[in-house]
Amino acid sequence: MSTANRGVNIGPPRFKIAVHSLVWLAKSGSILSSAMIANQVNSHATFMRRVMQALTTAGIVESKGGREGGYILRKCADQITLGEIYSAVNAESDEPEIDVDCGEAGEQLDVELEKILHEAEQQTIDYLRQYTIANVMDRVDFFVI
């Protein structure tokens, strides 16, 4: 099977949508509503607003209210790293924690597993910091409608 046909699902689902959204914002160079962004990235506007709220909280985008409102980049595309985006959308997860009681040995295993997963996530974020939205845009041939 070709890797070009497989989707890569690393990190929260919001990460891919956030990157797509920021690329569209950078390409447009203007304010886009959540509905416009959602349409461009094939997502639901409500989900898009949650993603954009996380990006706003992280200082990556700015939210403008009103009828002509929407979202605009707060930084240049070459200053927004994928690591920063990953951290922003992963900061608050809607996924429920499943608590399984496996006794004392299970608790020790959970502690060690959490340490390993935290280290893996930090290495992922460090790696993603090497790439910016501008780098992603340079790799893709497309036009803004």
C-alpha positions in Angstrom: 0.0 0.0 0.0 1.3 3.4 -0.9 1.9 5.9 1.9 0.4 8.6 -0.2 -3.0 7.0 0.1 -3.0 6.6 3.8 -4.0 9.3 6.3 -1.6 10.0 9.1 -3.5 10.3 12.4 -0.9 11.6 14.9 -2.1 13.9 17.6 -5.5 15.2 18.2 -7.9 15.4 15.2 -8.0 19.1 15.7 -4.3 19.4 14.7 -4.8 18.6 11.0 -7.9 20.9 10.8 -5.9 23.7 12.6 -3.0 23.5 10.1 -5.4 23.5 7.2 -7.3 26.5 8.6 -4.1 28.5 9.2 -2.9 27.8 5.7 -6.1 29.1 4.3 -6.0 32.2 6.5 -2.4 32.8 5.4 -3.2 32.3 1.8 -6.3 34.6 2.0 -4.4 37.4 3.8 -7.8 38.6 5.2 -10.4 37.9 7.8 -12.3 34.7 7.2 -15.4 33.5 9.1 -15.5 30.1 10.8 -18.1 29.1 8.2 -15.8 30.0 5.3 -12.9 28.2 6.9 -15.0 25.2 7.7 -16.1 25.1 4.1 -12.5 25.2 2.8 -11.3 22.4 5.1 -14.5 20.3 4.9 -15.3 20.6 8.6 -18.4 21.6 10.6 -18.5 25.3 11.6 -19.1 24.5 15.3 -16.1 22.2 15.4 -14.1 24.9 13.6 -15.0 27.5 16.1 -13.7 25.3 18.9 -10.4 24.8 17.0 -10.2 28.6 16.3 -10.9 29.3 20.0 -7.9 27.2 21.0 -5.8 29.0 18.4 -7.0 32.4 19.6 -6.2 31.5 23.2 -2.7 30.6 22.1 -2.3 33.9 20.4 -1.9 32.4 16.9 -5.1 34.0 15.5 -7.2 37.0 16.4 -11.0 36.9 16.5 -12.9 39.8 15.2 -16.6 40.1 16.2 -19.5 41.5 14.2 -21.2 40.8 10.9 -17.9 41.2 9.0 -16.0 39.4 11.7 -14.0 36.2 11.6 -10.4 35.2 12.2 -7.1 36.6 11.0 -3.5 35.5 11.7 -1.8 37.4 14.6 1.6 36.4 13.3 3.2 35.9 9.9 3.0 32.3 8.5 6.8 31.9 8.8 6.5 32.5 12.6 3.8 30.0 13.4 5.3 26.5 14.0 3.5 23.2 13.8 4.7 22.5 17.4 2.9 25.7 18.6 -0.3 24.6 16.8 -0.1 21.1 18.2 0.3 22.5 21.7 -2.6 24.9 21.3 -5.1 22.4 20.0 -4.0 19.7 22.4 -4.1 21.9 25.5 -7.8 21.1 26.2 -9.1 17.8 25.1 -12.8 16.9 24.9 -12.0 13.2 25.0 -13.1 11.6 28.3 -10.6 9.9 30.4 -11.3 6.2 31.0 -10.4 5.2 34.5 -9.6 1.5 34.9 -8.7 0.1 38.4 -5.8 -2.4 37.9 -4.6 -2.3 41.5 -1.2 -1.1 42.8 0.8 -2.7 40.0 -1.5 -1.1 37.5 -1.1 2.3 39.1 2.7 2.0 38.8 2.4 0.9 35.2 0.1 3.9 34.5 2.7 6.3 36.1 5.5 4.9 33.9 3.4 4.8 30.8 2.4 8.5 31.3 6.0 9.4 31.7 6.9 7.7 28.4 3.9 9.2 26.5 4.7 12.6 27.9 8.3 12.3 26.6 7.1 11.1 23.2 4.7 14.0 23.0 7.5 16.4 23.9 9.7 15.0 21.2 6.9 15.3 18.7 6.3 18.9 19.6 10.1 19.6 19.4 10.2 18.0 15.9 7.1 20.0 14.8 8.7 23.2 15.9 11.1 22.8 12.9 8.2 23.5 10.5 6.1 26.6 10.0 2.9 27.3 8.2 5.0 29.0 5.5 7.0 25.7 5.1 3.8 23.8 4.6 2.5 26.3 2.1 5.7 26.0 0.1 5.2 22.2 -0.1 1.6 22.5 -1.5 0.5 23.7 -4.9 -3.0 25.2 -4.7 -4.9 28.4 -5.2 -7.3 30.4 -3.1 -10.8 30.6 -4.5 
